[in-house]
């Protein structure tokens, strides 16, 4: 069980290392807080996985390359 958890953590770290993460934060304006993630970093024009989240505007966008 411990080996499985270590493997999953290692895969999660590898995923974040191969991703481009943009984090925008502001203490003064709640609307400026946003997270944007695209995977893989070498294919930014058509990423395999794309996620954008802005809690102030209640915006959540998630795309996979294989979806139409």
Secondary structure, DSSP 8 states (H G I E B T S, - for coil): -HHHHHHHHHHHHHHHHTEEEEEE--SS-GGG-EEEEEE-TT--SS-SEEEEEETTTTEEEEEETT--
